[in-house]
Amino acid sequence: MTSDVPQSSNPDLTPDTPQENTFIEEIEGLEPLNIPDIEGENPLLDPSDQLLYLTEESSKSIDLENTIEELTQEVEILKQQKQGLIAEIESLEVTKAQKISEKTQTVEETLEKMIVEGLKELQQKKQTLELSVEQLERRRDRIREEMKTNFAGISQDLAIRVQGFKDYLVGSLQDLAAAAEQLDLPSQQSWEQPSEPVNSPSVSGSNAQFAPQEFAEQTRKIQQILEQYRKNPDYYGPPWQLRRTFEPIHTERVQKWFFSQGGRGTVKSMGSRLQNILVASAVISILNELHGDRTRFLILANTPERLGEWRRGLQDCLGISRGDFGPERGVVLFESPNALVQKAERLVEEDFLPLVIIDEAEEQISLSLLQFPLWLAFAPDPEQMSSYLY
């Protein structure tokens, strides 16, 4: 049931604001609320009470709307904050990715720089080593050329051959004269009588001479060994055999010492201790081949450093070990000539064959060293600078 609601004449209930007018307009067409009366009175409210009630409800609705609006605004603010946080997270992720990329790029650049610097340093070392190798090769070639040209030219070679032949003839004539003096020639009256056989002079076991007319077989064997060393060197041969390249200039020194000097004399230095050790090694190898365990080799040098160089050089050239050096071994090293003489005398008494080798640096040679059957001394060459003064 519908009814019109009369306007109240109470000035206090008359709406003065547009909002209250709006509410009044909204409730003009409404039916009266059927609110039961608790006390049993008429269920229809007084219009003023109904208006008051509607005003309260409207106020509650306005508060609810305000609350909803505030919540909506808070939701919007939270959404905006969420969007801001998402954007900030994305920005941080981008920044993180950029920093990681920058660090990775920095690490890669550092590694690349280190690799480039390392390669550059290795290239510099390689160039330095190549330059050193080239210098050493040129020095080696120059030394070989000097070894082939010095005292080994055509005219020099002829002079050496002529001198060697001259020494050979002189030695042969001297030996022939000595043999003739020892012959007991019969007188003219005793030609008819049978002559007693003449005993040829004997050679002591400890005196090894290498004149060609007396030891033709030994001479041939020595020549064969030298030819083998020069043309077919065996770098992996047995101990006490020469294991190094043997040039004609070395062969000339050894031949002169064996055949012209009879195993007792000086030879011209090669200019360096290593080259002299090579010549001495060839002599040692040949004597060991000829006489075996009877030979002993006594090296004289005035400093431990030079003796050490002799030891290392002989080990390298002959393939022997440190066990072959010692007082009762094949090679004995001495700094003093007196000790060497005493050792050599005992070896001769024990029927050994000692070879005394004297280093070029020995300025004075004791005459007592010259009493032994075999000795080899290296004489400095005044025409060239020696490398011994160190």
Stockholm file with secondary structure:
# STOCKHOLM 1.0

chainA/1-390         MTSDVPQSSNPDLTPDTPQENTFIEEIEGLEPLNIPDIEGENPLLDPSDQLLYLTEESSKSIDLENTIEELTQEVEILKQQKQGLIAEIESLEVTKAQKISEKTQTVEETLEKMIVEGLKELQQKKQTLELSVEQLERRRDRIREEMKTNFAGISQDLAIRVQGFKDYLVGSLQDLAAAAEQLDLPSQQSWEQPSEPVNSPSVSGSNAQFAPQEFAEQTRKIQQILEQYRKNPDYYGPPWQLRRTFEPIHTERVQKWFFSQGGRGTVKSMGSRLQNILVASAVISILNELHGDRTRFLILANTPERLGEWRRGLQDCLGISRGDFGPERGVVLFESPNALVQKAERLVEEDFLPLVIIDEAEEQISLSLLQFPLWLAFAPDPEQMSSYLY
#=GR chainA/1-390 SS CCCCCCCCCCTTTSCCSHHHHHHHHHHTTSCCCBCCCTTSCCSBCCHHHHHHHHHHHHHHHHHHHHHHHHHHHHHHHHHHHHHHHHHHHHHHHHHHHHHHHHHHHHHHHHHHHHHHHHHHHHHHHHHHHHHHHHHHHHHHHHHHHHHHHTTTSHHHHHHHHHHHHHHHHHHHHHHHHHHHHHCCCCCSTTSSSCCCCCCCCCCCTTCCCCCTTTCHHHHHHHHHHHHHHHHSCCTTCCTTSCCSCCCHHHHHHHHIIIIISTTEEEEECCSSHHHHHHHHHHHHHHHHHHHGGGEEEEEECSSHHHHHHHHHHHHHHHCCCGGGBSTTSSEEEESCHHHHHHHHHHHHHTTCEEEEEECTTCSSCCGGGGGSSEEEEEECCTTSCCSCCC
#=GC SS_cons         CCCCCCCCCCTTTSCCSHHHHHHHHHHTTSCCCBCCCTTSCCSBCCHHHHHHHHHHHHHHHHHHHHHHHHHHHHHHHHHHHHHHHHHHHHHHHHHHHHHHHHHHHHHHHHHHHHHHHHHHHHHHHHHHHHHHHHHHHHHHHHHHHHHHHTTTSHHHHHHHHHHHHHHHHHHHHHHHHHHHHHCCCCCSTTSSSCCCCCCCCCCCTTCCCCCTTTCHHHHHHHHHHHHHHHHSCCTTCCTTSCCSCCCHHHHHHHHIIIIISTTEEEEECCSSHHHHHHHHHHHHHHHHHHHGGGEEEEEECSSHHHHHHHHHHHHHHHCCCGGGBSTTSSEEEESCHHHHHHHHHHHHHTTCEEEEEECTTCSSCCGGGGGSSEEEEEECCTTSCCSCCC
//
